[in-house]
Amino acid sequence: MDKMISSEDKRELRKKQITLLVTSYYQKLDFLHYESLDVLLEKSLDLFLDSDLTIDEINDKLVDAIASRKKALDERYDDDNVRNNHETIYGRLEQLVRELNKLGVDYQLAGALCGYIKYDQESNRCHDDIDLNVNEEDIGKLREVCSRMGLLFEDNRFSSPRVLKNGIPSGEHEVIANDPNSDFHIGVFPFERKKDGSVISKGYYHDENGHPYVREEEYPPELASELFGAEEVDFRGTPLRITPPEQIYLFKKYTNKEKDQHDAKFLEDRLDPEKLMRIRTLSHEGRVVRHLPVVSMGEDKKNNELGSMLEEGTQPQKDSHTISKEGVKMLVKKDPKPQQDITSSEDGFISNVIITTLALITFVLCFIGIALIYLIQM
């Protein structure tokens, strides 16, 4: 028992030492504020708390990681790097938009580029990728476009490597297209349009048991009309649909990432204050979030759409934020009985019609026979 207590005390002391190291560096170095202190502490404890490294060795590892982060940050704002990065990003975006428009893909640009393009000013930092909101019905068309651009397309919605963090899927995009010769990639945020004008934003992930789930964030019609596809700008002579910069600002304003804070500062004096308030108000009033199980339907089935209705089975699970009154089209298992009842009813109707017709024919034939007999006897 004494040994167990001693071991726990040592672990607690080690935890305090690691926490003190990380906190000390965080308070001294502003560029570390690209992430919150809590997040950095969590990462550090995951790496070092149960390792065999001494505290001095842990300190050396932290110093190396900080130096690497500073180098990456300097490179992000280096003039030559920025210029080369923008040539790639804007050139690829021009090609992508033209191809998507030709095929009639339901998409819109997401991320900081929306603001920089709308206000006709390039940023002074490198951009990691191109983010797109894409209607799931058009994922197959996007694959076709990416293939023509020489990109490697991956659709991992049903085997997503992402996990849930703070109620939101975290990790690499479940639908992504990578350039095999560079770090450039296109990241996709899938969504679904409903007939009533609402839009469902989707994020795929797996739970602790490896089971695939989808996080749905449903936007009612009024909010959906503000956020999805209502705003269009001219980009190098081509129509480009964008996410409203007001929405980008609301997202970036409340993150701790350095690049997000940089973008938010650029946007804040350029936004439409009335639209910003309208989006903020509608976002608080109308959204519904739910987490539902999904089942893989196989690669590229029906032009990579999500397949047909699933067999009878498990009801969707709900989290504390869920307000779900209906299933998810093509994803949630639904009770097929209503369809079976309809089919049975149709079969019964057809059978009754056939029987009735045969009975009428028999009656007519009997009547004709009796009439003939009567005539002969006369």
N, C-alpha and C positions, 0 to 999 in steps of 0.2 A: 504493500500500500504506500509506504514512504517513497519507494522508487517511482511509482506512478505520479505522485504529487510533485516530486522533484523534476520529473520529465515535463510535466505540464507547466511548471514554473519557468523552466528553461525556455520552453516554446513561447510563453507569454513575454518573457524578457527579450527574446529574439524578435518577436513581432514589434515590440516597442522600439527597438533599435533601428529596424528597417523603416518603420514609420517616421522616426525622427530624421533619418538620413534623407528620405524622399521629401519630407515637408521642408527641411532646411534648403535643399536645392530649389524647390518650387518657389519659396519665398524670395530667393535671391535672383532667380533667372526668369524674367518676364516671358521670354519666348517659350517657356514650358507651359504657359497658360492656354495653349492650343487645345488642351484637354483639362478637365477638372481635376483637382487634387484627389478627390475620391477615386476617380478612374485610374489615375497613375498609381495610387496606393494599392488598389485592387490588383493591378497588373504586377506590381513589384512583389506583393505578398504571394501571389500565385507562382511567381518564378522562383522566389528565394526562401520563403518561410520553411519549407520542408526539404531544402537542398542541403548538400554537404559542405557548402561554401562557408568560409569564416566571414565575419562582418567586414573585415578589411577587403576580402575578395569581392564581397557584394558591393562595397563602395567603389571598387575599381570597375566593376561591371556597369554600375550606374553612371560613372564618369564617362565611360566609353559610349554608352547609349545617349547621354546628353550631347556629347561631341558630335555624334552621328546625326542627331536631330538638328543641331545648329548648322551643320554643313548642308543638310537637305533644305533647311529654311533659307539659307543664303543663296543656294542654287535656284530656288523657286522665284526669287526676285532679281536674279542676275539678268542684266539687259540682254545679253546674247542668248541666254537660255529662253527668256521670255519671247524674244523675237522668233526664234526657231520653233518654239512651242505653238505660238499663235499661227504661224504658217501652216503647221500640221492640223491644228484644231479647226481653224476657220476653213481651210481647204477641204478637209474631210466633211465638215458640216455642210458646205455648199453642195458637194457631190451627193451626200446623203439626202438632203432636203429635196433636191431635184428628182431623185429616184422615187422617194416616198410619195411626192406629189403626183408623179406620173401614174403610180399604181393606186392612187386614191386611198392611201393608208390613213387611218384615223390615229393621229399622233399629235404630240406637242413637245417642244423642247422644255426641259426642266433644268434647274440649277442656275448658277450665277450668270451664265452666258446670256440668259433672257434679258437681264437688266442692262448689261454692257452693250448688247446689240440694239435694244430698243432705244437707248439713249445715245447711241452712236459713239461709243468711246471704248476702246480696248483697255483691258485692265493692265496693271503693271506687274502681274504675277502669272506664273504658269498654271495651266488648267490640266487636271489629271485625266479628264475623259469628256465624253458627250453623254449627257443623261437625257433619256426620252421617256415620256409617258406614252404607252402604246396600247390600243384596244386589243384585247386578247384575240378577237376575231381576225386580226391582221398580223399575228405573229408569224404566220407562214410567209406572208408577203415581205415582212422585214427580213426573214431568213434569206429570201431570194435576193434582196437588195444587198445585204451584207456579203453574200457569196460573190456578187458581181464586183464588190469593192475589195475583194481579196481578204476578207476577214473570216476568222474561224468562229462560227456561230454555235452557241450552246444554249439549250433549253432545259434547265434543271428544275422546273417547277415541281415535278413529282418526286425528285430526289435531291431537294435543295440542301446544300451544306450549311445553310444559315441556322442560327439558333435564336431563341427569344430572349431579349434583354430589356428589362423594364417595360415589358408588354409589347415591344416592337422587334420584328426580325432584324438581326444584325449579322453582317458579314458580306461576302461578295454577292453581287446581283445574281438572282436565280436565272435570269435570261441575260446573256452577255455575248458580245462579239469582240474578239481580240485580234489585234494585228500581230501576226506571227513574227514580224521583224522589228517591233518596237513595243513600248509600254502603252501605246494608244489602245483604247477600247471604248465601246459603246455600251452603257449600262441601261437596262430597261426596267421601268416600273409598270407592270401590267395593270390594266383597269377594264371594267365592264360597263357598258352603257345599258340602262334599263329603259323600257318603253315609256315610263312616266317622266323621263328626263333626269332621273337621278343617276349618279355614277358611283360605282364601287371600286375603290382603289384596293389592290391586292398585294400582299406580301407573303411569300411561301417560306416555310421553315420546317424543322423537325423538332419533336419534343425529346425529352430525356430518354425515351425508349426507342428513338429513331423513327417514330411514326410521322408521316407528312401531314402538315396542317397549313391552313391558309388564314392569315389575318385580314379580315375585310373591314374597310373603313368606308361606310356608306355616306355619301353626300346627297342631301335632298335636292330637288330640282333647282331651287333658287340659288343655292350655294354652288351646285354643279355648273350652272350657267356662267357663274363668275370665274370658276377655276379651270374648266376643261373645254378648251377649243374656242372660247369666245374672243380671244385677242390674237391679232395677226399683225405682223410687221413685214416690211420689205427687207430681204437680206440678199444683197448682191443681185438684185433684179428678180428674186424668187420669193413668192409668199411663204412665210414661215410662221407657223402657229407656236405661240409661247405660253408658258405659265405666267400669270400676272406677276410682275416684280413685287407687288405688294405682298403676295403670298410667299415669295422667296424670302423677302425681308423678315416676315413673321417667323419663318423657320430659322433663319440664320441668326436672328437677333438673340435667340435664347439658347444657342450652343456656345461651347467654350473653345471651339477650334479657332485657331488664329486666322485661317483663310476665310472662315465664315464671318468673323468679326470685321475683317477687312472689307468684305463684300457688303455687309450691312451698313457700314459707314459710308460707302460709296452711294448706296441706294437711298438713304434716309432723307436727303434733301431733295430728291427728285420724284418722290412718289405722289400719287393722288391721295390726299388725306381722307377724302370722302370714301373712296374705294377701299382704302386701308381699313377704315372703321367699319364699313359694310361687311368686308370679308371677316374681320375679327369677330363681329357680332354674330354673323351667320354661322361661323365655325363653332362658336360656343353653344349655340342654340340647337343645331340640327343633326350633328353627326352621330352615327351609330357604329359601334365597334363590336365585332364578334370573331371568334376563333373556331374554325370548322375543320374536321378531318377531310383529307382528300385521298383519292385512289388513282394510281397511275393507269393511264389508258394506252400507253405504248407510244413509240416515237412516230411523229408526223401523221398520226391518225386523222383522217379527214382534213388534210392540208394543215396539220399541226394545231387544229382547234382542239378543244378539251374533250371531245368524244360525246357519246350519247348518254342518256340517263342511266344511272347505276341501279344495280339490283337492290332489293329490299335488305335493310341492314341497320347499322348503328345510327342512332340519332345524334346530331351534332352536339358537342360539348360546349358549355358556355363558361366564360370567365366572369369576373365581377363587373366588367364593363358591358357585358353582352345584353342587347335588347333585340332578340331575333324572333320574328314571327313567321319567317318563310325560309325555305332551304336555298341553297346556292345552285344556280343553273349549271348543270353538267358536272358538278363537283360533289354535292351532298347526296348521300344515299336517300332515295325517296321511296315511299310506299307505292308499289305498282298496282295495288288493288283497284283503284278507280279506273285505270286503263283496262284492266281485265274485266271489270264489270261492264264497261262500255262495249268491249268486244263481245262478251257473252250476250249482252242485250241485242247487239246487231245480229249475231248468229241466230238468236231466238226469233227475231223479227223476220229474217229471211226464211227460216223454216216455216213459220206460220203462213207467210205469203204463198209458199210453194204448196202447202197442204190445202189451203183455201182454194187455190187455182185448180188443183187436181180434183177437188170435190165439185167445183162448178162444172168442169169438163165432164165429169162422170154424170152429173145431174142432167146436163144438156143431151148427152148421148142416150141416156135412159128415156128422156122425153121424146127424142126423135124416134127411138125404137117403138115406143108405145104408139106414137102417131102412125107409123108405117103399118103396124099390125092392125090398127083400127081401119085404115084405108083399104087394106087387103080384104078384110072381112066384109066391107061394104061392097 
